[in-house]
Amino acid sequence: MVDRSLGRPREIIQFCSHALDHARAHSARPSVRITPRDILAVEPTYSAERTRDIAAEYRFGSPGLLGVFQTFRAGPEVWSRAELELFLLDMATGSVGLTPEARQWIDSREPETILELLWNVGFLTAADPAPTDPPSGPGRPGGAASTGAGPAGEFGSWVDDIGFARQVRRPRPAPHSVHHFAIHPMFHRFVMAR
């Protein structure tokens, strides 16, 4: 569940609350446990709520940000820096349709400026070129403790025993050092489902 958040406690609480409500609604027992089925069932709602909330947080400096997010729905899973910068250049020059609110602040911006905004709000992350090995730690293969980087970290991923993609935080690189980008998992479900 943490993988689907930007590391903000309120996001994790919101996601857990949705999953718990779903678990309670679909269980006859008084005591319930959140299952992977519950998480998957509420993820679209959570993703939509959080994406709209993030766009609303930035509505004064970047009005129409939700529409900017939605322009990525036809794009690839992983963007090379060149592909992303070309797409952002098309956006800045009017070749990509945007709402009038977004057009005001996007027009004539350098692709790097738009990329930095999308990076800073958490919409874009560094894409792993290939899955990494699972980290070591209690309950993880390898046994030794691993350290995370906190909310500012990026993720490495692997698939666990029950088929869920798991991620571990590592220090988040500066956007100028990233060669491949992806939409953060919190936004991805909403953007791609539209």
Accessible surface in RSA format (square Angstrom, percent):
REM  Atomic radii and reference values for relative SASA: ProtOr
REM  Chains: A
REM  Algorithm: Lee & Richards
REM  Probe-radius: 1.40
REM  Slices: 20
REM RES _ NUM      All-atoms   Total-Side   Main-Chain    Non-polar    All polar
REM                ABS   REL    ABS   REL    ABS   REL    ABS   REL    ABS   REL
RES MET A   1    49.84  25.8  24.19  16.0  25.65  61.1  11.53   9.8  38.32  50.8
RES VAL A   2    69.42  45.7  68.62  62.1   0.80   1.9  68.62  59.6   0.80   2.2
RES ASP A   3    20.92  14.7  20.81  20.7   0.10   0.2   5.22  12.3  15.70  15.7
RES ARG A   4    72.73  30.5  72.73  37.1   0.00   0.0  10.49  14.3  62.24  37.7
RES SER A   5     0.24   0.2   0.22   0.3   0.02   0.0   0.22   0.5   0.02   0.0
RES LEU A   6    26.85  15.0  19.04  13.6   7.81  19.6  21.39  15.0   5.46  14.7
RES GLY A   7    14.01  17.3   0.00   N/A  14.01  17.3   3.82  10.5  10.19  22.8
RES ARG A   8    65.00  27.3  63.09  32.2   1.91   4.5  26.40  36.1  38.59  23.4
RES PRO A   9    98.75  72.0  94.97  86.6   3.78  13.7  98.67  81.5   0.08   0.5
RES ARG A  10   133.82  56.2 126.14  64.3   7.68  18.3  65.65  89.7  68.17  41.3
RES GLU A  11     0.00   0.0   0.00   0.0   0.00   0.0   0.00   0.0   0.00   0.0
RES ILE A  12    45.08  25.7  44.98  33.5   0.10   0.2  45.08  32.5   0.00   0.0
RES ILE A  13   112.99  64.3 111.06  82.7   1.93   4.7 112.94  81.3   0.05   0.1
RES GLN A  14    44.01  24.6  38.49  28.1   5.52  13.1  25.55  54.4  18.46  14.0
RES PHE A  15     0.20   0.1   0.20   0.1   0.00   0.0   0.20   0.1   0.00   0.0
RES CYS A  16    43.97  33.3  43.84  48.9   0.13   0.3  18.97  48.1  24.99  27.0
RES SER A  17    52.66  44.5  48.16  64.3   4.50  10.4  29.45  62.7  23.20  32.5
RES HIS A  18    44.29  24.2  42.02  29.2   2.27   5.8  28.72  29.6  15.58  18.1
RES ALA A  19     0.00   0.0   0.00   0.0   0.00   0.0   0.00   0.0   0.00   0.0
RES LEU A  20    53.53  29.8  53.53  38.3   0.00   0.0  53.53  37.6   0.00   0.0
RES ASP A  21    83.31  58.4  77.58  77.2   5.73  13.5  28.10  66.1  55.21  55.1
RES HIS A  22    34.79  19.0  29.33  20.4   5.46  14.0  24.30  25.0  10.49  12.2
RES ALA A  23     4.73   4.4   1.80   2.8   2.93   6.7   3.70   5.2   1.03   2.7
RES ARG A  24   141.21  59.3 126.62  64.5  14.59  34.7  43.72  59.8  97.49  59.1
RES ALA A  25    79.44  73.0  38.69  59.7  40.75  92.7  51.10  72.0  28.34  75.1
RES HIS A  26   106.36  58.1  76.63  53.3  29.73  76.1  56.09  57.8  50.26  58.5
RES SER A  27    41.54  35.1  16.79  22.4  24.75  57.0  19.85  42.3  21.69  30.4
RES ALA A  28   113.79 104.6  67.38 104.0  46.41 105.6  78.41 110.4  35.38  93.7
RES ARG A  29   178.01  74.7 168.81  86.1   9.20  21.9  56.64  77.4 121.37  73.6
RES PRO A  30   143.38 104.5 101.39  92.4  41.99 152.6 114.65  94.7  28.73 178.6
RES SER A  31    87.76  74.2  77.49 103.4  10.27  23.7  48.62 103.5  39.14  54.8
RES VAL A  32    36.81  24.2   7.00   6.3  29.81  71.8  12.34  10.7  24.47  66.4
RES ARG A  33   201.69  84.7 187.11  95.4  14.57  34.7  64.74  88.5 136.95  83.0
RES ILE A  34    55.67  31.7  34.31  25.6  21.36  51.5  34.31  24.7  21.36  58.0
RES THR A  35    47.74  34.0  46.46  47.1   1.27   3.0  47.74  64.1   0.00   0.0
RES PRO A  36    53.96  39.3  53.96  49.2   0.00   0.0  53.96  44.6   0.00   0.0
RES ARG A  37   136.86  57.5 129.98  66.3   6.88  16.4  75.81 103.6  61.06  37.0
RES ASP A  38     1.50   1.0   1.50   1.5   0.00   0.0   0.00   0.0   1.50   1.5
RES ILE A  39    32.66  18.6  32.66  24.3   0.00   0.0  32.66  23.5   0.00   0.0
RES LEU A  40    91.34  50.9  86.99  62.2   4.35  10.9  87.24  61.3   4.10  11.0
RES ALA A  41    50.55  46.5  17.72  27.4  32.83  74.7  30.11  42.4  20.44  54.1
RES VAL A  42    14.25   9.4  13.30  12.0   0.95   2.3  14.25  12.4   0.00   0.0
RES GLU A  43     8.68   5.0   8.68   6.6   0.00   0.0   0.98   1.9   7.70   6.3
RES PRO A  44    50.84  37.1  46.37  42.3   4.47  16.3  47.60  39.3   3.23  20.1
RES THR A  45    68.93  49.0  63.42  64.3   5.50  13.1  37.30  50.1  31.63  47.8
RES TYR A  46     0.61   0.3   0.61   0.3   0.00   0.0   0.61   0.5   0.01   0.0
RES SER A  47     0.98   0.8   0.98   1.3   0.00   0.0   0.98   2.1   0.00   0.0
RES ALA A  48    16.02  14.7  16.02  24.7   0.00   0.0  16.02  22.6   0.00   0.0
RES GLU A  49    56.61  32.5  53.38  40.4   3.24   7.7  30.68  59.3  25.93  21.2
RES ARG A  50     5.12   2.2   5.12   2.6   0.00   0.0   0.07   0.1   5.05   3.1
RES THR A  51     0.00   0.0   0.00   0.0   0.00   0.0   0.00   0.0   0.00   0.0
RES ARG A  52   109.11  45.8 104.38  53.2   4.72  11.2  45.37  62.0  63.74  38.6
RES ASP A  53    59.53  41.7  56.87  56.6   2.66   6.3  11.22  26.4  48.31  48.2
RES ILE A  54     0.00   0.0   0.00   0.0   0.00   0.0   0.00   0.0   0.00   0.0
RES ALA A  55    10.24   9.4   7.72  11.9   2.52   5.7   8.01  11.3   2.23   5.9
RES ALA A  56    43.16  39.7  37.80  58.3   5.35  12.2  42.59  60.0   0.57   1.5
RES GLU A  57    77.54  44.5  45.63  34.5  31.91  76.0  38.08  73.6  39.47  32.2
RES TYR A  58    69.02  32.2  65.29  37.1   3.73   9.7  45.21  34.0  23.81  29.3
RES ARG A  59   126.27  53.0 120.19  61.3   6.08  14.5  45.91  62.7  80.36  48.7
RES PHE A  60   167.81  84.0 141.01  87.3  26.81  69.8 144.40  87.5  23.41  67.0
RES GLY A  61    63.63  78.5   0.00   N/A  63.63  78.5  40.61 111.5  23.02  51.6
RES SER A  62     7.42   6.3   7.37   9.8   0.05   0.1   0.00   0.0   7.42  10.4
RES PRO A  63    34.87  25.4  34.34  31.3   0.53   1.9  34.87  28.8   0.00   0.0
RES GLY A  64    21.66  26.7   0.00   N/A  21.66  26.7  11.31  31.0  10.35  23.2
RES LEU A  65     1.42   0.8   0.00   0.0   1.42   3.6   0.00   0.0   1.42   3.8
RES LEU A  66    49.14  27.4  48.69  34.8   0.46   1.1  48.69  34.2   0.46   1.2
RES GLY A  67    15.25  18.8   0.00   N/A  15.25  18.8   9.12  25.0   6.14  13.7
RES VAL A  68     0.00   0.0   0.00   0.0   0.00   0.0   0.00   0.0   0.00   0.0
RES PHE A  69     0.00   0.0   0.00   0.0   0.00   0.0   0.00   0.0   0.00   0.0
RES GLN A  70    32.96  18.4  32.54  23.8   0.41   1.0   2.28   4.9  30.68  23.3
RES THR A  71    25.54  18.2   8.41   8.5  17.13  40.8  17.24  23.2   8.30  12.5
RES PHE A  72     0.00   0.0   0.00   0.0   0.00   0.0   0.00   0.0   0.00   0.0
RES ARG A  73   108.57  45.6  94.41  48.1  14.16  33.7  28.51  39.0  80.06  48.5
RES ALA A  74   100.08  92.0  60.51  93.4  39.58  90.0  70.73  99.6  29.35  77.8
RES GLY A  75    23.21  28.6   0.00   N/A  23.21  28.6   8.61  23.6  14.60  32.7
RES PRO A  76    60.50  44.1  45.87  41.8  14.62  53.2  58.34  48.2   2.16  13.4
RES GLU A  77   115.28  66.2 105.38  79.7   9.89  23.6  57.44 111.1  57.83  47.2
RES VAL A  78    66.99  44.1  55.16  49.9  11.82  28.5  55.16  47.9  11.82  32.1
RES TRP A  79    10.87   4.4  10.87   5.3   0.00   0.0  10.79   5.8   0.07   0.1
RES SER A  80    31.40  26.5  30.39  40.6   1.01   2.3  26.25  55.9   5.15   7.2
RES ARG A  81    45.73  19.2  44.76  22.8   0.97   2.3  39.27  53.7   6.46   3.9
RES ALA A  82    75.99  69.9  62.84  97.0  13.15  29.9  68.49  96.4   7.50  19.9
RES GLU A  83    87.82  50.4  80.55  60.9   7.27  17.3  35.74  69.1  52.08  42.5
RES LEU A  84     0.00   0.0   0.00   0.0   0.00   0.0   0.00   0.0   0.00   0.0
RES GLU A  85    54.01  31.0  53.11  40.2   0.90   2.1  14.25  27.6  39.75  32.5
RES LEU A  86   108.55  60.5 104.55  74.8   4.00  10.1 107.56  75.5   0.99   2.7
RES PHE A  87    34.91  17.5  32.15  19.9   2.76   7.2  34.48  20.9   0.43   1.2
RES LEU A  88     0.00   0.0   0.00   0.0   0.00   0.0   0.00   0.0   0.00   0.0
RES LEU A  89    80.25  44.7  80.25  57.4   0.00   0.0  80.25  56.4   0.00   0.0
RES ASP A  90    50.43  35.3  50.43  50.2   0.00   0.0   1.13   2.7  49.30  49.2
RES MET A  91     0.00   0.0   0.00   0.0   0.00   0.0   0.00   0.0   0.00   0.0
RES ALA A  92     4.30   4.0   0.98   1.5   3.32   7.6   0.98   1.4   3.32   8.8
RES THR A  93    92.83  66.0  56.45  57.2  36.38  86.7  59.56  80.0  33.27  50.3
RES GLY A  94    42.70  52.7   0.00   N/A  42.70  52.7  15.96  43.8  26.75  59.9
RES SER A  95    87.05  73.6  46.52  62.1  40.53  93.4  27.92  59.4  59.14  82.8
RES VAL A  96    25.72  16.9  22.07  20.0   3.65   8.8  25.72  22.3   0.00   0.0
RES GLY A  97    65.27  80.5   0.00   N/A  65.27  80.5  42.64 117.0  22.63  50.7
RES LEU A  98    32.52  18.1   0.00   0.0  32.52  81.8   7.25   5.1  25.27  68.0
RES THR A  99    51.83  36.9  47.48  48.1   4.35  10.4  50.99  68.5   0.84   1.3
RES PRO A 100   103.01  75.1  95.49  87.0   7.53  27.4 101.24  83.6   1.77  11.0
RES GLU A 101    83.44  47.9  82.95  62.8   0.49   1.2  38.07  73.6  45.37  37.0
RES ALA A 102     0.00   0.0   0.00   0.0   0.00   0.0   0.00   0.0   0.00   0.0
RES ARG A 103    49.31  20.7  49.31  25.1   0.00   0.0  36.46  49.8  12.85   7.8
RES GLN A 104   144.01  80.5 110.36  80.7  33.65  80.1  44.48  94.7  99.52  75.5
RES TRP A 105    21.85   8.8  16.60   8.0   5.26  12.3  21.36  11.4   0.49   0.8
RES ILE A 106     0.00   0.0   0.00   0.0   0.00   0.0   0.00   0.0   0.00   0.0
RES ASP A 107    65.24  45.7  52.72  52.5  12.52  29.6  20.60  48.5  44.63  44.5
RES SER A 108   105.40  89.1  70.95  94.7  34.44  79.3  46.84  99.7  58.56  82.0
RES ARG A 109   102.84  43.2  96.13  49.0   6.71  16.0  17.43  23.8  85.41  51.8
RES GLU A 110   118.73  68.2 116.15  87.9   2.58   6.1  43.54  84.2  75.19  61.4
RES PRO A 111    20.33  14.8  20.33  18.5   0.00   0.0  20.33  16.8   0.00   0.0
RES GLU A 112    58.63  33.7  57.51  43.5   1.12   2.7  48.76  94.3   9.88   8.1
RES THR A 113    61.23  43.6  55.53  56.3   5.71  13.6  36.71  49.3  24.53  37.1
RES ILE A 114     1.78   1.0   0.55   0.4   1.23   3.0   1.78   1.3   0.00   0.0
RES LEU A 115     0.00   0.0   0.00   0.0   0.00   0.0   0.00   0.0   0.00   0.0
RES GLU A 116    77.93  44.7  77.93  59.0   0.00   0.0  11.10  21.5  66.84  54.6
RES LEU A 117    37.86  21.1  34.43  24.6   3.42   8.6  37.09  26.0   0.76   2.1
RES LEU A 118     0.00   0.0   0.00   0.0   0.00   0.0   0.00   0.0   0.00   0.0
RES TRP A 119     9.20   3.7   9.20   4.5   0.00   0.0   2.52   1.3   6.69  10.8
RES ASN A 120   101.52  70.0  76.55  74.0  24.96  60.1  23.64  56.9  77.88  75.3
RES VAL A 121     3.38   2.2   0.03   0.0   3.36   8.1   1.14   1.0   2.25   6.1
RES GLY A 122     6.68   8.2   0.00   N/A   6.68   8.2   6.68  18.3   0.00   0.0
RES PHE A 123     0.00   0.0   0.00   0.0   0.00   0.0   0.00   0.0   0.00   0.0
RES LEU A 124     0.00   0.0   0.00   0.0   0.00   0.0   0.00   0.0   0.00   0.0
RES THR A 125    13.00   9.2  13.00  13.2   0.00   0.0   5.92   8.0   7.08  10.7
RES ALA A 126    18.07  16.6  11.08  17.1   6.99  15.9  11.08  15.6   6.99  18.5
RES ALA A 127    14.18  13.0   1.96   3.0  12.22  27.8   5.73   8.1   8.45  22.4
RES ASP A 128    37.30  26.1  17.26  17.2  20.04  47.4  10.38  24.4  26.92  26.8
RES PRO A 129   129.50  94.4  89.83  81.9  39.67 144.2  98.76  81.5  30.74 191.0
RES ALA A 130    60.20  55.4  52.19  80.5   8.02  18.2  55.83  78.6   4.37  11.6
RES PRO A 131   111.23  81.1  88.34  80.5  22.89  83.2  89.42  73.8  21.81 135.6
RES THR A 132    53.87  38.3  43.12  43.7  10.74  25.6  47.79  64.2   6.08   9.2
RES ASP A 133   125.08  87.6 110.93 110.4  14.15  33.4  28.12  66.2  96.96  96.7
RES PRO A 134    51.40  37.5  37.13  33.8  14.27  51.9  37.13  30.7  14.27  88.7
RES PRO A 135    17.90  13.0   7.05   6.4  10.85  39.4  17.90  14.8   0.00   0.0
RES SER A 136    43.33  36.6  39.20  52.3   4.13   9.5  10.26  21.9  33.07  46.3
RES GLY A 137     0.03   0.0   0.00   N/A   0.03   0.0   0.00   0.0   0.03   0.1
RES PRO A 138   110.72  80.7  86.69  79.0  24.03  87.4  94.67  78.2  16.05  99.7
RES GLY A 139    92.62 114.2   0.00   N/A  92.62 114.2  46.48 127.5  46.14 103.3
RES ARG A 140    91.55  38.4  80.31  40.9  11.24  26.8  13.54  18.5  78.01  47.3
RES PRO A 141    86.93  63.4  71.42  65.1  15.52  56.4  83.78  69.2   3.16  19.6
RES GLY A 142    70.69  87.2   0.00   N/A  70.69  87.2  30.73  84.3  39.96  89.5
RES GLY A 143    52.11  64.3   0.00   N/A  52.11  64.3  32.30  88.6  19.81  44.4
RES ALA A 144    61.65  56.7  51.92  80.1   9.73  22.1  60.60  85.3   1.05   2.8
RES ALA A 145    86.14  79.2  57.02  88.0  29.12  66.2  57.10  80.4  29.04  76.9
RES SER A 146    44.29  37.4  16.14  21.5  28.15  64.8  19.69  41.9  24.60  34.5
RES THR A 147   127.11  90.4 105.24 106.7  21.86  52.1  77.29 103.8  49.82  75.3
RES GLY A 148    58.42  72.0   0.00   N/A  58.42  72.0  19.85  54.5  38.57  86.4
RES ALA A 149    41.17  37.9   9.81  15.1  31.36  71.3  21.11  29.7  20.06  53.1
RES GLY A 150    31.49  38.8   0.00   N/A  31.49  38.8  26.79  73.5   4.70  10.5
RES PRO A 151    92.65  67.5  79.27  72.3  13.38  48.6  79.54  65.7  13.11  81.5
RES ALA A 152    71.05  65.3  62.69  96.7   8.36  19.0  70.31  99.0   0.74   2.0
RES GLY A 153     5.47   6.7   0.00   N/A   5.47   6.7   0.10   0.3   5.37  12.0
RES GLU A 154     4.36   2.5   4.23   3.2   0.13   0.3   0.41   0.8   3.95   3.2
RES PHE A 155    18.07   9.0  13.32   8.3   4.75  12.4  13.32   8.1   4.75  13.6
RES GLY A 156     0.63   0.8   0.00   N/A   0.63   0.8   0.63   1.7   0.00   0.0
RES SER A 157    26.04  22.0  26.04  34.7   0.00   0.0   6.53  13.9  19.51  27.3
RES TRP A 158    30.89  12.4  25.50  12.3   5.40  12.7  26.85  14.3   4.04   6.6
RES VAL A 159   102.23  67.3  78.65  71.2  23.58  56.8  78.65  68.3  23.58  63.9
RES ASP A 160    33.23  23.3  20.82  20.7  12.42  29.4  21.11  49.7  12.12  12.1
RES ASP A 161   154.89 108.5 115.97 115.4  38.92  92.0  40.24  94.7 114.65 114.3
RES ILE A 162   115.82  65.9  82.38  61.4  33.44  80.6  90.66  65.3  25.16  68.3
RES GLY A 163    52.78  65.1   0.00   N/A  52.78  65.1  25.23  69.2  27.55  61.7
RES PHE A 164    42.98  21.5  40.14  24.9   2.84   7.4  42.98  26.1   0.00   0.0
RES ALA A 165    57.30  52.7  43.00  66.4  14.31  32.5  43.00  60.6  14.31  37.9
RES ARG A 166    86.95  36.5  86.95  44.3   0.00   0.0  18.10  24.7  68.84  41.7
RES GLN A 167    43.68  24.4  26.19  19.1  17.48  41.6   0.77   1.6  42.91  32.5
RES VAL A 168    31.80  20.9  27.91  25.3   3.88   9.4  31.80  27.6   0.00   0.0
RES ARG A 169    32.08  13.5  25.94  13.2   6.14  14.6  16.00  21.9  16.08   9.7
RES ARG A 170    82.04  34.4  79.73  40.6   2.31   5.5  48.53  66.3  33.51  20.3
RES PRO A 171   107.77  78.5  97.28  88.7  10.49  38.1  99.72  82.3   8.04  50.0
RES ARG A 172    70.81  29.7  43.24  22.0  27.56  65.6  14.91  20.4  55.90  33.9
RES PRO A 173    46.53  33.9  32.52  29.6  14.01  50.9  44.35  36.6   2.18  13.6
RES ALA A 174    44.40  40.8  31.34  48.4  13.06  29.7  37.47  52.8   6.93  18.4
RES PRO A 175    20.55  15.0  20.55  18.7   0.00   0.0  20.55  17.0   0.00   0.0
RES HIS A 176   137.31  75.0 117.78  81.9  19.53  50.0  85.81  88.4  51.51  59.9
RES SER A 177    58.01  49.0  38.48  51.4  19.53  45.0  40.13  85.5  17.88  25.1
RES VAL A 178     8.07   5.3   3.99   3.6   4.08   9.8   8.04   7.0   0.03   0.1
RES HIS A 179   129.21  70.6 123.64  85.9   5.56  14.2  84.48  87.1  44.72  52.0
RES HIS A 180    76.64  41.9  74.08  51.5   2.56   6.6  45.00  46.4  31.64  36.8
RES PHE A 181     0.00   0.0   0.00   0.0   0.00   0.0   0.00   0.0   0.00   0.0
RES ALA A 182    19.99  18.4  19.99  30.9   0.00   0.0  19.99  28.2   0.00   0.0
RES ILE A 183     8.61   4.9   1.66   1.2   6.96  16.8   1.66   1.2   6.96  18.9
RES HIS A 184     6.30   3.4   6.30   4.4   0.00   0.0   4.46   4.6   1.84   2.1
RES PRO A 185    25.27  18.4  20.28  18.5   4.99  18.1  23.78  19.6   1.49   9.2
RES MET A 186     0.81   0.4   0.00   0.0   0.81   1.9   0.81   0.7   0.00   0.0
RES PHE A 187     0.00   0.0   0.00   0.0   0.00   0.0   0.00   0.0   0.00   0.0
RES HIS A 188    47.50  26.0  47.50  33.0   0.00   0.0  33.31  34.3  14.19  16.5
RES ARG A 189    87.15  36.6  84.98  43.3   2.17   5.2  24.16  33.0  62.99  38.2
RES PHE A 190     8.07   4.0   5.33   3.3   2.74   7.1   8.07   4.9   0.00   0.0
RES VAL A 191     0.00   0.0   0.00   0.0   0.00   0.0   0.00   0.0   0.00   0.0
RES MET A 192    57.91  30.0  32.28  21.4  25.63  61.0  23.08  19.6  34.83  46.1
RES ALA A 193    77.91  71.6  36.69  56.6  41.22  93.8  47.69  67.2  30.22  80.1
RES ARG A 194   135.08  56.7  91.73  46.8  43.34 103.2  30.87  42.2 104.20  63.2
END  Absolute sums over single chains surface
CHAIN  1 A    10326.1       8035.9       2290.1       6127.1       4198.9
END  Absolute sums over all chains
TOTAL         10326.1       8035.9       2290.1       6127.1       4198.9
